[in-house]
Amino acid sequence: MEVKIGVQHAPREISIESVQSADEVEKAVAEALAGTSKLLSLVDEHGRKVLVPADRLAYVEIGEPAARRVGFGASL
């Protein structure tokens, strides 16, 4: 699933393909904004963690589940 994260005072957004469900991403964002967690922590499709300070979040856009990619840029 594609997740776009806007960070305050950063010219570009962070865009990742996450293996987490929309509900899991939404729960992580809600916990970060509620102060339960100081960081928004998400895992991308390659197992890498993306950490964003909760107080720097501008927006989080949760997209549709990614369709299977075809072509030279397709990852296995």
mmCIF file of the C-alpha atoms, coordinates in Angstrom:
data_MODEL
# 
_entry.id   MODEL 
# 
loop_
_atom_site.group_PDB 
_atom_site.id 
_atom_site.type_symbol 
_atom_site.label_atom_id 
_atom_site.label_alt_id 
_atom_site.label_comp_id 
_atom_site.label_asym_id 
_atom_site.label_entity_id 
_atom_site.label_seq_id 
_atom_site.pdbx_PDB_ins_code 
_atom_site.Cartn_x 
_atom_site.Cartn_y 
_atom_site.Cartn_z 
_atom_site.occupancy 
_atom_site.B_iso_or_equiv 
_atom_site.pdbx_formal_charge 
_atom_site.auth_seq_id 
_atom_site.auth_comp_id 
_atom_site.auth_asym_id 
_atom_site.auth_atom_id 
_atom_site.pdbx_PDB_model_num 
ATOM 1  C CA . MET A 1 1  ? 0.000  0.000  0.000   1.00 0.00 ? 1  MET A CA 1 
ATOM 2  C CA . GLU A 1 2  ? 1.317  3.445  -0.860  1.00 0.00 ? 2  GLU A CA 1 
ATOM 3  C CA . VAL A 1 3  ? 1.798  5.847  2.043   1.00 0.00 ? 3  VAL A CA 1 
ATOM 4  C CA . LYS A 1 4  ? 2.812  9.495  1.572   1.00 0.00 ? 4  LYS A CA 1 
ATOM 5  C CA . ILE A 1 5  ? 4.040  11.448 4.594   1.00 0.00 ? 5  ILE A CA 1 
ATOM 6  C CA . GLY A 1 6  ? 4.348  15.218 4.654   1.00 0.00 ? 6  GLY A CA 1 
ATOM 7  C CA . VAL A 1 7  ? 6.967  16.532 7.060   1.00 0.00 ? 7  VAL A CA 1 
ATOM 8  C CA . GLN A 1 8  ? 6.949  20.118 8.355   1.00 0.00 ? 8  GLN A CA 1 
ATOM 9  C CA . HIS A 1 9  ? 9.793  22.305 7.051   1.00 0.00 ? 9  HIS A CA 1 
ATOM 10 C CA . ALA A 1 10 ? 10.781 19.659 4.456   1.00 0.00 ? 10 ALA A CA 1 
ATOM 11 C CA . PRO A 1 11 ? 10.401 20.495 0.755   1.00 0.00 ? 11 PRO A CA 1 
ATOM 12 C CA . ARG A 1 12 ? 9.502  16.943 -0.303  1.00 0.00 ? 12 ARG A CA 1 
ATOM 13 C CA . GLU A 1 13 ? 7.151  14.301 1.013   1.00 0.00 ? 13 GLU A CA 1 
ATOM 14 C CA . ILE A 1 14 ? 8.205  10.785 1.993   1.00 0.00 ? 14 ILE A CA 1 
ATOM 15 C CA . SER A 1 15 ? 6.601  8.120  -0.175  1.00 0.00 ? 15 SER A CA 1 
ATOM 16 C CA . ILE A 1 16 ? 6.831  4.416  0.694   1.00 0.00 ? 16 ILE A CA 1 
ATOM 17 C CA . GLU A 1 17 ? 5.195  1.160  -0.327  1.00 0.00 ? 17 GLU A CA 1 
ATOM 18 C CA . SER A 1 18 ? 4.194  -0.408 2.978   1.00 0.00 ? 18 SER A CA 1 
ATOM 19 C CA . VAL A 1 19 ? 3.330  -4.012 3.730   1.00 0.00 ? 19 VAL A CA 1 
ATOM 20 C CA . GLN A 1 20 ? 1.128  -2.830 6.594   1.00 0.00 ? 20 GLN A CA 1 
ATOM 21 C CA . SER A 1 21 ? -2.634 -2.601 6.139   1.00 0.00 ? 21 SER A CA 1 
ATOM 22 C CA . ALA A 1 22 ? -4.464 0.728  6.014   1.00 0.00 ? 22 ALA A CA 1 
ATOM 23 C CA . ASP A 1 23 ? -5.813 0.076  9.524   1.00 0.00 ? 23 ASP A CA 1 
ATOM 24 C CA . GLU A 1 24 ? -2.312 -0.581 10.890  1.00 0.00 ? 24 GLU A CA 1 
ATOM 25 C CA . VAL A 1 25 ? -0.952 2.612  9.319   1.00 0.00 ? 25 VAL A CA 1 
ATOM 26 C CA . GLU A 1 26 ? -3.906 4.630  10.615  1.00 0.00 ? 26 GLU A CA 1 
ATOM 27 C CA . LYS A 1 27 ? -3.424 3.215  14.128  1.00 0.00 ? 27 LYS A CA 1 
ATOM 28 C CA . ALA A 1 28 ? 0.305  4.069  14.084  1.00 0.00 ? 28 ALA A CA 1 
ATOM 29 C CA . VAL A 1 29 ? -0.453 7.646  12.959  1.00 0.00 ? 29 VAL A CA 1 
ATOM 30 C CA . ALA A 1 30 ? -3.172 8.056  15.618  1.00 0.00 ? 30 ALA A CA 1 
ATOM 31 C CA . GLU A 1 31 ? -0.820 6.829  18.358  1.00 0.00 ? 31 GLU A CA 1 
ATOM 32 C CA . ALA A 1 32 ? 1.922  9.208  17.207  1.00 0.00 ? 32 ALA A CA 1 
ATOM 33 C CA . LEU A 1 33 ? -0.442 12.196 17.126  1.00 0.00 ? 33 LEU A CA 1 
ATOM 34 C CA . ALA A 1 34 ? -2.003 11.300 20.496  1.00 0.00 ? 34 ALA A CA 1 
ATOM 35 C CA . GLY A 1 35 ? 1.425  11.398 22.131  1.00 0.00 ? 35 GLY A CA 1 
ATOM 36 C CA . THR A 1 36 ? 1.457  7.671  22.891  1.00 0.00 ? 36 THR A CA 1 
ATOM 37 C CA . SER A 1 37 ? 4.537  7.361  20.693  1.00 0.00 ? 37 SER A CA 1 
ATOM 38 C CA . LYS A 1 38 ? 7.143  10.050 19.930  1.00 0.00 ? 38 LYS A CA 1 
ATOM 39 C CA . LEU A 1 39 ? 7.812  8.568  16.478  1.00 0.00 ? 39 LEU A CA 1 
ATOM 40 C CA . LEU A 1 40 ? 5.682  7.411  13.576  1.00 0.00 ? 40 LEU A CA 1 
ATOM 41 C CA . SER A 1 41 ? 7.225  4.061  12.627  1.00 0.00 ? 41 SER A CA 1 
ATOM 42 C CA . LEU A 1 42 ? 6.275  2.301  9.389   1.00 0.00 ? 42 LEU A CA 1 
ATOM 43 C CA . VAL A 1 43 ? 7.840  -0.660 7.558   1.00 0.00 ? 43 VAL A CA 1 
ATOM 44 C CA . ASP A 1 44 ? 8.275  -0.623 3.775   1.00 0.00 ? 44 ASP A CA 1 
ATOM 45 C CA . GLU A 1 45 ? 7.981  -3.582 1.395   1.00 0.00 ? 45 GLU A CA 1 
ATOM 46 C CA . HIS A 1 46 ? 11.713 -4.330 1.736   1.00 0.00 ? 46 HIS A CA 1 
ATOM 47 C CA . GLY A 1 47 ? 11.572 -4.540 5.541   1.00 0.00 ? 47 GLY A CA 1 
ATOM 48 C CA . ARG A 1 48 ? 13.161 -1.129 6.143   1.00 0.00 ? 48 ARG A CA 1 
ATOM 49 C CA . LYS A 1 49 ? 11.766 1.050  8.924   1.00 0.00 ? 49 LYS A CA 1 
ATOM 50 C CA . VAL A 1 50 ? 10.834 4.658  8.274   1.00 0.00 ? 50 VAL A CA 1 
ATOM 51 C CA . LEU A 1 51 ? 10.782 6.813  11.408  1.00 0.00 ? 51 LEU A CA 1 
ATOM 52 C CA . VAL A 1 52 ? 9.319  10.319 11.494  1.00 0.00 ? 52 VAL A CA 1 
ATOM 53 C CA . PRO A 1 53 ? 9.129  12.492 14.626  1.00 0.00 ? 53 PRO A CA 1 
ATOM 54 C CA . ALA A 1 54 ? 5.447  12.783 15.560  1.00 0.00 ? 54 ALA A CA 1 
ATOM 55 C CA . ASP A 1 55 ? 5.689  16.523 16.216  1.00 0.00 ? 55 ASP A CA 1 
ATOM 56 C CA . ARG A 1 56 ? 6.904  17.106 12.620  1.00 0.00 ? 56 ARG A CA 1 
ATOM 57 C CA . LEU A 1 57 ? 4.026  15.341 10.829  1.00 0.00 ? 57 LEU A CA 1 
ATOM 58 C CA . ALA A 1 58 ? 2.154  17.611 8.433   1.00 0.00 ? 58 ALA A CA 1 
ATOM 59 C CA . TYR A 1 59 ? -0.072 14.956 6.811   1.00 0.00 ? 59 TYR A CA 1 
ATOM 60 C CA . VAL A 1 60 ? -0.264 11.247 6.029   1.00 0.00 ? 60 VAL A CA 1 
ATOM 61 C CA . GLU A 1 61 ? -1.963 10.027 2.861   1.00 0.00 ? 61 GLU A CA 1 
ATOM 62 C CA . ILE A 1 62 ? -2.901 6.344  2.801   1.00 0.00 ? 62 ILE A CA 1 
ATOM 63 C CA . GLY A 1 63 ? -3.416 4.992  -0.716  1.00 0.00 ? 63 GLY A CA 1 
ATOM 64 C CA . GLU A 1 64 ? -4.865 1.881  -2.225  1.00 0.00 ? 64 GLU A CA 1 
ATOM 65 C CA . PRO A 1 65 ? -3.024 -1.445 -2.105  1.00 0.00 ? 65 PRO A CA 1 
ATOM 66 C CA . ALA A 1 66 ? -0.346 -1.458 -4.815  1.00 0.00 ? 66 ALA A CA 1 
ATOM 67 C CA . ALA A 1 67 ? -0.978 -3.499 -7.936  1.00 0.00 ? 67 ALA A CA 1 
ATOM 68 C CA . ARG A 1 68 ? 1.670  -5.901 -9.134  1.00 0.00 ? 68 ARG A CA 1 
ATOM 69 C CA . ARG A 1 69 ? 4.335  -4.043 -11.140 1.00 0.00 ? 69 ARG A CA 1 
ATOM 70 C CA . VAL A 1 70 ? 5.446  -5.243 -14.550 1.00 0.00 ? 70 VAL A CA 1 
ATOM 71 C CA . GLY A 1 71 ? 8.540  -4.286 -16.509 1.00 0.00 ? 71 GLY A CA 1 
ATOM 72 C CA . PHE A 1 72 ? 12.172 -3.434 -15.935 1.00 0.00 ? 72 PHE A CA 1 
ATOM 73 C CA . GLY A 1 73 ? 11.472 -1.548 -12.685 1.00 0.00 ? 73 GLY A CA 1 
ATOM 74 C CA . ALA A 1 74 ? 9.574  -4.435 -11.114 1.00 0.00 ? 74 ALA A CA 1 
ATOM 75 C CA . SER A 1 75 ? 11.092 -5.733 -7.881  1.00 0.00 ? 75 SER A CA 1 
ATOM 76 C CA . LEU A 1 76 ? 10.765 -9.350 -6.863  1.00 0.00 ? 76 LEU A CA 1 
# 
